[in-house]
Structure formats: C-alpha cells, structure tokens
C-alpha cells in the first residue's frame, strides 16, 4: 500500500514538473482541416455545395482559436469561398508553407522558454495556427495567440500575382518560415500586457515592445520590411512621429499596409526603438523588461513618462506646442455650397451639395452618418466624389419643400492626402428647405 502511495506521489510530482516545463499548447489542426475543405471545394462548381463544405469541414470542426479569430476579424464562410475562388495561384503556393508549421512546434516551445527566462512572471498561453481570410497575420484574445498562417508563412516564393496591390508582395519578400517563431513570441507577449488606451504613442510602444522583447529573448535581429526601412530612415521617421506624438490617429503608423505598401507599420519600428532606448538606459535590466511588458498602456501619463525616461527624444517635449502644431496640419471643413450650414431657406430643387475642405483629401475615403434624428432627416442619395481640386466633395442630394435635414461628417474616414485626420471628430451639417 505504501509503495502504491509513493508511486502515485512520484507520478503526481512528475506530472506537475512536465506541466511546468510545457509553457504553452500549440494547435495546428485547423490548417489540416482547411486543406481538406479546400480539396473538396475544388471538385464542385456549385456555390451552395462549396458553402456547405467550408462549414462542415472547416468552420464546424474549428478549434476555439479559429472561432475566436473569426470573431476578431469578422471571418465567415462567404469570405473564404470568395478568396478560394479568386486566388487559386496564391493558395497553391502558400499551402506547403502552412503545412510546414507543425515542424516548428519544438522551436516555438524553446522560444517560449527563452521568453520565460528573461521574464519569469510569464503566464501560460495557447497558440492556434489557422487559415484566415487574409486580414491578419496574428492577433490575441485573452490568453489565446491566433495566427493566420496564410499571411504568416508567406515568403518571396509565394505567388501574389492575383492581388490588386503590392502590400503582400512587400511583406512576403522580407519573410521566411523562421519568422513564425518571432511572430508567435510577439503575439505571446501581447497576452501578458495591459490593454491599450486611445493614444497613438501608447499603441506604438505596445506593439514595438513585443518586437523588442522578442528580439531580446530569441537573441536574433528582427527581419521585417518596417524594421529595415526604419533603420535606413531613422532621423526622418523620428521627426515625422514627433509631429503626431500626442494624436489618437493610427493611420500613418500602424495597420496601414494596404494604404502605404512602401512604408507601412513604421509605428512598430518607432515603438521598438523607444523600448530599446528605455532598456539601454536602465541600470536593472531584468526590472526594465518587467516594466516594458507591464506598462499601463491605457494611461497617457504613464506612457508619456516612459517615453521621457527612455531618452528617445533627448530634449524635453512641449506637449501643448506639439498638439497645437499637429492640429494646424489637420484638414477642416471650410464651407458648403450652394448654401451655408444652418441655412433655413434652401431651394428644394437643389440636387448637389459641395463640401469644401482646407486641404486636398484622400479619394474614396468617407465617413458620413445619420444624425440623432435618423433616416427621415438624411438628404444624401449618393457620393459623387471629389472635384479636380481634390478639396471639394460633391454629394447627390434629394430634397422636399419645408423639410429639416441633417447628417454628420466624422473623422473616422476623412483624411487629407498627406495623411491627417479631419480635425473635428463630428461635424453636424443641418439646413431647412423653403
């Protein structure tokens, strides 16, 4: 009896030890399920049958990681079928790369152990490799690392001829399968961090800190397009970023690959350099790593103090002056035509409304919404587009006599051609017909 008890205790201790050693669980079953569905879809031209297959063979069999990824990036059966039909060359070229991921499991596990070695407070997380809908190479949800292998495993040999811009081409030519380990450690660190606020500075440091800590843990330099571009243009990037330092617009710095394929995601590089500077000036390196990972990104004061301590900008920053200078760069609405805002005597036969901005604006980027009064007060039938000056937006409107109208222009969509958000978060346009 004593021997049995002793054996049970030994096994229990061994189990705890193995559990402690295995820091994370790595899941690749969604990749196999996707290619099973993909092959079956190729055998039919019937759309409804294709939809049935992607649901039965991929979505319904999906891991909790795939389910979380679908929610995070709004993936659905229709999107996958559209992409499968549209991009056969891409899918065939990326397939062997995605299937090679399972051979990276041991290397990934070693990477997590290296991370824990420099950050002992590391909490366990799970890594899920999926085939996404070409919207994200990786993200996190609570303690889940969610990887879109169709982006994460792209390289210079991946066929991108079917895409309508160069973003994937620029990203893939800098990647190799070795990037998988780096990407997952980067995302793993996100599972340890505090949530971000709305500031650009906070989000830049949050993203860049993952790159810096990953490089520190793996002892390998990061190889990405934004890193090589950043290193080659450090001073000009620092000057550009300083202008927008206290803004809450990410457009010029983060998640902008489709808009700026040549110099996308430079905020990652800036955040990396800020964290590197913070680490280098710290006397206690282990404490510095902890402070970088556990920074309160939702607190503007904490983030700004972190920047100051880093010495990234050696001179003391005048926040008020920087914000005022930034606001002067933002476009504004100058006037309306053929009537003014608030006009109470508008001709009901008017068919077009012109909104004049202070700067040339990006084409096909609009954000127009109903006012609190709702659809009955909304006069717009369609957006005609900008005139040749690129400052004047023409809206097609339909009016009735003796009627109040109003709608809202927001800065979520409107950007100047040099990349600055509309100054007013919301601009209410209202008028009444005679």
C-alpha positions in Angstrom: 0.0 0.0 0.0 2.9 2.4 0.9 4.6 1.6 -2.4 1.4 2.5 -4.3 1.0 5.8 -2.4 4.7 6.5 -3.0 4.4 5.7 -6.8 1.3 7.9 -7.0 3.1 10.8 -5.4 6.1 10.4 -7.7 3.8 10.4 -10.8 1.9 13.5 -9.4 5.2 15.3 -8.9 6.4 14.3 -12.4 3.2 15.5 -13.9 3.5 18.8 -12.2 7.1 19.1 -13.4 6.2 18.3 -17.0 3.3 20.8 -16.8 5.7 23.4 -15.6 8.1 22.7 -18.4 5.4 22.9 -21.1 4.6 26.6 -21.0 2.2 26.6 -23.9 0.0 24.4 -26.1 0.4 24.6 -29.9 -2.5 23.7 -32.1 -2.3 23.2 -35.9 -5.4 21.1 -36.6 -7.2 24.0 -38.3 -4.6 24.0 -41.0 -5.2 20.4 -41.9 -9.0 20.9 -41.8 -8.8 23.9 -44.1 -6.9 22.0 -46.8 -9.3 19.0 -46.6 -12.1 21.5 -47.2 -10.1 23.2 -50.0 -9.6 20.0 -51.9 -13.3 19.1 -51.6 -14.3 22.5 -52.8 -12.2 22.1 -56.0 -14.4 19.2 -57.0 -17.6 21.2 -57.4 -18.7 24.3 -59.2 -21.9 24.6 -57.2 -21.7 27.6 -54.8 -24.1 26.2 -52.3 -22.1 23.0 -52.1 -18.9 24.9 -51.6 -20.5 26.8 -48.7 -21.7 23.5 -47.2 -18.1 22.1 -47.4 -16.4 25.1 -45.9 -18.8 24.9 -43.0 -18.8 21.2 -42.4 -15.1 20.5 -43.0 -13.5 23.7 -41.6 -15.7 26.0 -39.6 -17.8 23.5 -37.7 -14.6 21.4 -36.9 -12.7 24.5 -35.9 -10.8 24.9 -32.7 -11.7 27.6 -30.1 -8.8 29.5 -31.6 -10.4 29.6 -35.1 -13.8 30.6 -33.5 -12.1 33.5 -31.7 -10.2 34.5 -34.8 -13.4 34.6 -36.8 -15.0 37.0 -34.2 -11.9 39.2 -34.0 -11.5 39.6 -37.8 -15.1 39.1 -39.0 -14.3 36.0 -41.0 -17.2 33.9 -42.4 -18.0 31.2 -44.9 -18.7 33.7 -47.7 -15.4 35.4 -47.4 -13.4 32.1 -47.5 -15.3 30.9 -50.6 -14.7 34.2 -52.4 -11.0 34.1 -51.6 -10.7 30.4 -52.6 -12.4 31.2 -56.0 -10.4 34.4 -56.6 -6.9 33.4 -55.6 -6.0 29.8 -56.8 -2.4 30.6 -57.6 -1.9 32.1 -54.1 -3.5 29.2 -52.3 -1.5 26.6 -54.2 1.8 28.4 -53.5 1.1 29.0 -49.8 -0.1 25.5 -49.0 3.3 23.8 -48.4 4.4 26.6 -46.1 1.3 26.3 -43.9 1.7 22.6 -43.6 5.4 23.0 -42.5 4.3 24.9 -39.4 3.8 21.7 -37.3 7.5 21.0 -37.7 8.1 24.3 -35.9 6.4 23.3 -32.7 9.6 22.3 -30.8 11.3 25.5 -31.9 8.3 27.5 -30.7 8.4 25.8 -27.4 12.0 26.7 -27.0 11.2 30.3 -27.8 8.6 30.5 -25.1 11.1 29.0 -22.6 13.6 31.7 -23.6 10.9 34.3 -23.0 10.2 33.0 -19.6 13.9 33.0 -18.8 14.1 36.8 -19.2 10.5 37.4 -17.8 9.9 34.8 -15.0 6.3 36.1 -14.5 5.2 34.8 -17.9 1.7 33.4 -17.8 0.8 30.4 -19.9 -1.0 30.9 -23.2 -2.2 28.7 -26.2 -1.1 29.2 -29.8 -3.6 28.4 -32.5 -2.5 28.3 -36.2 -5.4 28.8 -38.5 -6.0 29.7 -42.1 -7.7 33.1 -42.0 -9.2 35.4 -44.6 -6.1 37.5 -45.4 -6.9 40.2 -42.8 -4.4 39.4 -40.1 -1.1 37.5 -39.7 -1.7 37.4 -35.9 -3.6 38.7 -33.0 -4.6 37.7 -29.5 -7.8 37.1 -27.5 -7.2 36.8 -23.7 -4.6 34.0 -23.4 -5.0 32.8 -27.0 -2.5 33.6 -29.7 -4.3 33.5 -33.0 -2.2 33.1 -36.2 -3.3 33.5 -39.8 -0.9 31.1 -41.4 -1.8 32.2 -44.9 -0.1 35.5 -44.1 2.4 34.5 -41.5 4.1 31.9 -43.8 4.2 33.9 -47.0 7.7 34.4 -48.5 9.4 35.6 -51.6 8.3 32.5 -53.5 4.6 33.0 -52.7 2.6 33.8 -55.8 1.0 37.3 -55.2 0.1 38.0 -58.9 -3.6 37.8 -58.2 -3.6 40.6 -55.6 -4.6 44.2 -56.6 -1.8 46.0 -54.6 1.8 45.4 -53.6 1.3 45.1 -49.8 1.5 41.3 -49.7 4.4 41.3 -52.1 6.3 43.8 -49.9 5.6 41.9 -46.7 6.3 38.4 -48.1 9.7 39.3 -49.6 11.0 40.1 -46.1 9.6 36.9 -44.5 10.7 33.3 -44.2 9.4 30.4 -42.2 11.8 31.4 -39.4 9.5 34.4 -38.9 6.9 32.1 -37.4 8.8 31.8 -34.2 9.3 35.6 -33.9 5.6 36.3 -34.8 4.3 33.9 -32.2 6.6 35.2 -29.4 5.5 38.8 -30.4 1.8 37.8 -30.1 2.5 35.8 -26.9 3.8 38.9 -25.2 0.6 40.7 -26.1 -1.2 38.1 -23.9 0.8 39.4 -20.9 0.2 43.1 -21.5 -2.3 45.6 -20.2 -5.0 46.9 -22.6 -4.2 50.0 -24.6 -5.9 53.3 -24.5 -6.7 55.5 -27.5 -3.3 57.3 -27.9 -1.0 56.6 -30.8 2.0 56.7 -28.5 0.6 54.0 -26.3 -0.2 51.7 -29.1 3.1 52.2 -30.8 5.0 51.4 -27.6 2.7 48.4 -27.1 3.5 46.9 -30.5 7.1 47.9 -30.5 7.7 46.4 -27.1 6.7 43.0 -28.3 9.3 43.3 -31.1 12.0 44.4 -28.8 11.3 41.8 -26.1 11.1 39.1 -28.7 14.5 40.1 -30.2 15.9 40.1 -26.6 14.5 36.7 -25.8 15.5 35.0 -29.1 18.8 36.8 -29.5 18.1 37.3 -33.2 17.5 40.5 -35.1 14.0 41.1 -36.4 13.7 40.9 -40.2 10.7 42.8 -41.4 10.1 45.5 -44.0 9.3 48.2 -41.5 12.4 47.4 -39.5 14.8 47.6 -42.5 13.0 50.8 -43.7 13.1 52.3 -40.3 16.8 51.6 -39.7 17.6 53.3 -43.1 15.5 56.4 -42.3 15.7 56.8 -38.5 16.1 60.5 -38.2 13.3 61.5 -40.7 10.9 58.9 -39.1 11.6 60.3 -35.6 10.9 63.8 -36.8 7.7 62.7 -38.5 6.5 60.8 -35.5 7.1 63.8 -33.2 4.5 65.8 -35.1 1.8 63.2 -34.3 3.2 62.2 -30.9 0.0 63.1 -28.9 -2.6 62.2 -31.5 -5.1 59.3 -31.5 -4.9 58.6 -35.2 -3.0 55.4 -36.2 -3.3 55.8 -39.9 0.2 57.0 -40.7 1.9 54.5 -38.4 0.0 51.2 -37.7 -2.1 48.6 -39.6 -1.8 50.6 -42.8 -0.3 48.1 -45.2 -2.9 48.5 -47.9 -2.8 52.3 -47.8 1.0 52.6 -47.6 2.6 49.5 -49.0 6.1 51.0 -49.3 6.4 52.4 -45.7 3.7 50.6 -43.7 3.6 49.9 -40.0 6.5 52.2 -39.1 5.0 52.6 -35.7 6.3 49.1 -34.8 9.8 50.4 -35.6 9.3 53.6 -33.5 8.0 51.6 -30.5 10.8 49.2 -30.8 13.4 52.0 -30.7 11.7 53.6 -27.7 11.7 50.4 -25.7 15.3 49.7 -26.8 16.3 53.1 -25.5 14.4 52.6 -22.3 16.2 49.2 -21.7 19.6 50.6 -22.5 19.4 53.4 -20.0 18.1 51.2 -17.2 20.6 50.0 -14.6 18.5 47.0 -13.7 17.8 45.2 -17.0 15.6 42.5 -15.6 13.4 45.1 -13.9 13.3 47.1 -17.2 11.9 44.1 -19.1 9.2 43.8 -16.5 8.4 47.5 -16.7 8.2 47.3 -20.5 5.9 44.4 -20.6 3.7 45.5 -17.7 3.4 49.2 -18.7 -0.1 50.7 -18.2 -0.8 51.5 -21.9 -4.2 52.9 -21.0 -2.6 55.7 -19.0 -1.4 58.6 -21.1 0.7 59.9 -18.2 2.4 56.5 -17.7 3.1 56.1 -21.4 4.5 59.7 -21.7 6.7 59.2 -18.6 8.0 56.0 -20.2 8.9 57.9 -23.3 10.6 60.6 -21.3 12.7 58.1 -19.3 13.8 56.4 -22.5 15.5 59.4 -23.8 14.3 58.6 -27.3 13.8 62.4 -27.7 16.7 63.9 -25.8 15.1 67.3 -25.4 12.1 67.9 -23.1 8.9 67.8 -25.1 6.4 70.7 -25.1 3.2 68.7 -25.3 1.0 71.7 -25.7 3.1 73.1 -28.6 3.3 69.7 -30.3 -0.5 69.3 -30.1 -1.2 72.8 -31.4 1.2 72.2 -34.3 -0.5 68.9 -35.1 -3.9 70.5 -35.2 -2.7 73.0 -37.8 -1.9 70.1 -40.0 -5.4 68.6 -39.8 -7.9 69.4 -42.5 -11.1 71.3 -41.7 -14.4 71.9 -43.4 -14.2 75.4 -44.9 -17.6 75.9 -46.4 -20.6 74.4 -48.1 -22.2 75.3 -51.5 -24.7 76.3 -52.8 -25.9 77.1 -49.3 -24.3 77.6 -45.9 -24.5 75.3 -42.9 -27.7 76.2 -40.9 -29.4 77.8 -43.9 -33.2 77.9 -43.3 -34.1 78.9 -46.9 -32.6 76.2 -49.2 -34.1 75.6 -52.6 -35.8 72.1 -52.6 -34.7 71.7 -56.3 -31.0 71.6 -55.3 -29.5 68.3 -56.5 -25.9 68.6 -55.3 -24.2 69.7 -52.1 -20.5 70.7 -52.2 -18.4 70.4 -49.0 -15.1 72.3 -49.3 -12.1 71.1 -47.2 -9.0 73.1 -46.3 -6.6 70.6 -47.9 -6.6 68.0 -50.7 -8.3 64.9 -49.4 -7.8 61.1 -50.0 -10.2 59.9 -52.6 -12.9 57.3 -51.8 -12.5 57.7 -48.1 -15.7 59.0 -46.5 -17.5 58.7 -43.2 -21.0 60.1 -43.3 -23.7 59.1 -40.8 -27.2 59.8 -39.8 -27.7 62.4 -37.1 -29.6 61.6 -33.9 -32.9 62.5 -35.7 -32.4 59.5 -38.0 -33.0 58.5 -41.6 -36.0 60.7 -42.3 -33.7 63.8 -42.0 -31.0 62.3 -44.2 -30.8 64.0 -47.6 -27.9 62.2 -49.3 -28.7 59.8 -52.2 -25.0 59.0 -53.1 -21.5 60.3 -53.1 -20.4 61.7 -56.4 -16.7 62.2 -55.3 -14.1 64.9 -55.3 -13.7 67.6 -57.9 -10.3 68.2 -59.6 -9.0 70.3 -56.8 -9.4 67.3 -54.5 -10.7 69.6 -51.8 -14.4 69.7 -52.9 -16.6 66.7 -52.2 -19.8 66.5 -54.2 -22.8 64.8 -52.7 -26.0 63.9 -54.6 -29.0 65.0 -52.5 -32.8 64.7 -52.8 -34.9 67.3 -51.0 -38.5 68.1 -50.3 -40.1 71.6 -49.5 -40.3 72.7 -45.9 -38.3 69.9 -44.5 -35.4 69.8 -42.0 -32.3 67.9 -43.0 -29.1 67.0 -41.1 -26.3 64.5 -41.2 -22.9 64.0 -39.6 -19.4 64.1 -41.1 -16.9 62.2 -38.9 -13.1 62.0 -38.9 -13.1 58.1 -38.9 -12.9 58.1 -42.7 -11.9 61.6 -44.0 -8.2 62.0 -44.3 -6.0 64.6 -46.1 -3.8 63.4 -48.8 -0.8 63.9 -46.5 -2.4 61.5 -44.0 -4.0 63.7 -41.3 -7.5 63.0 -39.9 -10.2 65.6 -40.1 -9.8 68.0 -37.1 -13.4 67.7 -35.9 -14.4 64.3 -34.6 -18.0 65.1 -35.7 -19.3 67.9 -37.9 -23.0 68.3 -38.0 -24.5 69.7 -41.2 -28.1 70.9 -41.0 -30.4 73.0 -43.0 -34.1 73.5 -44.0 -35.8 73.9 -47.3 -38.1 76.7 -48.2 
